[in-house]
Every structure is written in structure tokens, then in C-alpha cells.
């Protein structure tokens, strides 16, 4: 039956990320932020020793003392990394705790393997009546989803949830159409079959009769970074050559056709934007779509003495996959229209995404395309991708290191969200665009379908967050809710 959650569980859970023995992945969220926590790690990670900046004052009160202002603290505490775990369970199961998770949520993990995770109702979960108003229910956009049937009831709303791990898009889609799954993210290859209109996304009649539709802009973006540590395309000890490299990067950016990339690979319903402040963030203000400028690209190459003979070989990295290969070929065709010889744009392929990531973190990839899923809804989370001290093996995979950008990032670090901070972010975005360190960006629109006998609300998928804000039967159903994913569930 367990016990009540205590403040000490929170303290213990955060400490675990700083214990080298756990090999946990979340320390970066609070590293250098909480008084005494880094020292606690360096001095042996003794769980019985108190950390002065991280204390449980009583069973219900937590005190955190920060080294410096950290406006994103509350965002970090809402991530999966901050999930509470009981010390006695960790010590009882030891290395097997990962397959015997003990938490405090509305469901218990009944079984878990490579094929599925089965969650069962937790009968001991606290009885708190559900409030649509408290959840931010918007009748204008969310009526008709069956959410009203949840009002006043206490979660969990369904007896079981089965999460199926299906790696291939086609297999997930076929299982959904066959009625084996209740929820699916629609593969782009099926958009023509499913959608009657693109703007706004509207279902074909046969699908509208069976399913609810969610068209969610992703919490992140896709971009292609230049490796600024590579003297062939990035920084160079000779100032004249560095200026030529910048002109080359800017010509490549101008020659890239974001609208065609959107149309061919994202069904034309992604959101193209300039720089690295994605539309999902409150700081997004620039709705101008970057326009392709082939004449400008050719002029830049000519003005800085670049010719077909002296242009460097561009090595475009990607994991071995059909779609990634097609994106490379499209990139090569874009550059060819600007005068870049096709034989000087070469694929650098890797067997797995892990191999690809290892290579660009080792600075071995000249141009690297990736997607960034935000950790929290704050543009600081994308700005840090280009902060100099975060260079690889950190999150700054472009190895961008601009003195003014770095200064503005430091100046903004302790500021609460405000017009003043937004102005700093916009100036940083302008610097990045002017330096042409990345080809960016596009946020994809996710098309989500779920059965009409379920009441649920898919939320934007921040890293470490929950994709469903809540889920339950809109009418009496005998089957558990079933959803498919190609990602691990924590």
C-alpha cells in the first residue's frame, strides 16, 4: 500500500542525479545552480549528509537556495528528471530498481518489456476531483473532445493503459487502422489519405467519423548546423579566410529553400521561421518566413572569390535512412542551383543515429542536421544551443563562439521573462543569423488521431514531460487505452 510522499523524497531524488554511482542523466539541470550540491557530489555523495541549499524543512516543505537567480528552476522541477523516488525502494531493489519502479502517480507499472509497458490503476492515488477550469480548458477549441465527462471525477480515469513500442511508422499506422491501438501520431506518408485540407488541417469525412484530430506544433525545431570548429567552413586563424568562410556559409543559407523542404518532407504544414526562437515559445515575435535568395547566394560567392574550382568539399552527415538520404539529395540540388558542383557535396553516412551523434560530438561532421526538442517553454533553452562554453561535447553542436552572443546570454541568465529579456534574445538571434552558423529553422506540425470513445488531450511533447495531460473513457469502454510510441517511456 506504500506510504505518503514526503519532502525528503524530493531531496533524495535530486541528489541521485549527482551520485556518480547512479549514472543518472539529469544533473545538468541543476549543476552549478544549488548551493552545496556540486560539493556534495565531489565529497563522496553521502546521502545522510545534508546539502545546505537543498533541504526538507518538514514533511511538506522544501527549501532550495540558489547560487544565482535561475528563472527556469520551476520548469526543471516539472521534468521527468525531478520525479520522486523513495529511498527505501531504491536501496531494496539496488541495480534492479529500473525494472521495479516505485512512484506516486495515478498508475502502477504492471509489466514492461521491449514490446510494451502496461500501466494499471493505482487504487491508493489521492482523491482530487478533476477541474476543467484549473486545467485551462478552452471551450472554443476543446469542446467536442469528451473532456466535459471528466469534470468532478477523480483520476485515474481508466483501469489500464497499454503503451506499445512500435519502431516502424507503417506498423504503427496499420495497427491503429486495424483497431489495435487507440492513439497514433500519423506518419507524413499518410497525410494525403487522412487530411481533406492542410490549412487548417481537416480530416477526410471517413476519418472524422471515427477519430478526433489534434494538429500540434512541435515543441522544438529542425536545423542544419555548420561545424564552426572546422576551418574549411567555420572559424579560421586568417581573418581574410574567416571572412570568406562566413560568406560561403551565408551563400549556402540563402540558397536553401525552406518552403520546398517543408512541402516535400513536412506536407507544407510545418512553420518556417528565422533563427532559433521557435513559434512555441512566448519570446517568438518574428513571423516572417525566410525567403530563398539564389541571386544573393551567387553574388556572395562571386564577391568573395569562390569558384567551382576552389569551393571546398561539403561533407553532409546523416544516419543511414531513406528519408535522410532524400533530404541530402534535396540539399545538393539546392546548392547546385547556386553554382555549387554536385561532386563537391558528399554524403557522410553513419549506420545508426548513435554513431552519427558520436561523430558530430567529436567535431567530425562538417554539416549536421538534427532536431531539438525543448526541455521547457522558454527560448533560453534554444539560446544555450549556441552559447560558446556549451561547445561539444556539450549541446552547442555548431561550436559557435561569438563574444557578443555569449555576453548577452550571460546578461540574460538571471532575468525573469520580460520585454527586456526578449529584446536580448532577439539581438542574440540576429547575431546568429548574421553569422550564418546554422540553417534554421522549421517546427513540424504533428497530426494526431485518437478514437472517439476516449477523452484525452495530447499536449506538446517537451522532453521529460508528459504527452497526455489526462486520459479516460468518454463513454463506457471495455478495452484499456492503447497508445503507440517509438520512444522509451519513463
C-alpha positions, 0 to 999 in steps of 0.5 A: 500500500506504500506510504505518503510522499514526503519532502525528503523524497524530493531531496533524495531524488535530486541528489541521485542525479549527482551520485556518480554511482547512479549514472543518472542523466539529469544533473545538468539541470541543476549543476552549478545552480544549488548551493552545496550540491556540486560539493556534495557530489565531489565529497563522496555523495553521502546521502545522510549528509545534508546539502545546505541549499537543498533541504526538507524543512518538514514533511511538506516543505522544501527549501532550495537556495540558489547560487544565482537567480535561475528563472527556469528552476520551476520548469526543471522541477516539472521534468521527468528528471525531478520525479520522486523516488523513495529511498527505501525502494531504491536501496531494496531493489539496488541495480534492479530498481529500473525494472521495479519502479516505485512512484506516486502517480495515478498508475502502477507499472504492471509489466514492461518489456521491449514490446510494451509497458502496461500501466494499471490503476493505482487504487491508493492515488489521492482523491482530487476531483478533476477541474476543467477550469484549473486545467485551462480548458478552452471551450472554443477549441476543446469542446467536442473532445469528451473532456466535459465527462471528466469534470468532478471525477477523480483520476485515474480515469481508466483501469489500464493503459497499454503503451506499445513500442512500435519502431516502424511508422507503417506498423504503427499506422496499420495497427491503429487502422486495424483497431489495435491501438487507440492513439497514433501520431500519423506518419507524413506518408499518410497525410494525403489519405487522412487530411481533406485540407492542410490549412487548417488541417481537416480530416477526410469525412471517413476519418472524422467519423471515427477519430478526433484530430489534434494538429500540434506544433512541435515543441522544438525545431529542425536545423542544419548546423555548420561545424564552426570548429572546422576551418574549411567552413567555420572559424579560421586563424586568417581573418581574410579566410574567416571572412570568406568562410562566413560568406560561403556559409551565408551563400549556402543559407540563402540558397536553401529553400525552406518552403520546398523542404517543408512541402516535400518532407513536412506536407507544407504544414510545418512553420518556417521561421528565422533563427532559433526562437521557435513559434512555441515559445512566448519570446517568438515575435518574428513571423516572417518566413525566410525567403530563398535568395539564389541571386544573393547566394551567387553574388556572395560567392562571386564577391568573395572569390569562390569558384567551382574550382576552389569551393571546398568539399561539403561533407553532409552527415546523416544516419543511414535512412531513406528519408535522410538520404532524400533530404541530402539529395534535396540539399545538393540540388539546392546548392547546385542551383547556386553554382555549387558542383554536385561532386563537391557535396558528399554524403557522410553516412553513419549506420545508426543515429548513435554513431552519427551523434558520436561523430558530430560530438567529436567535431567530425561532421562538417554539416549536421542536421538534427532536431531539438526538442525543448526541455521547457517553454522558454527560448533560453533553452534554444539560446544555450544551443549556441552559447560558446562554453556549451561547445561539444561535447556539450549541446552547442553542436555548431561550436559557435563562439561569438563574444557578443552572443555569449555576453548577452546570454550571460546578461540574460541568465538571471532575468525573469521573462520580460520585454527586456529579456526578449529584446536580448534574445532577439539581438542574440538571434540576429547575431546568429543569423548574421553569422550564418552558423546554422540553417534554421529553422522549421517546427513540424506540425504533428497530426494526431488521431485518437478514437472517439470513445476516449477523452484525452488531450495530447499536449506538446511533447517537451522532453521529460514531460508528459504527452497526455495531460489526462486520459479516460473513457468518454463513454463506457469502454471495455478495452484499456487505452492503447497508445503507440510510441517509438520512444522509451517511456519513463 
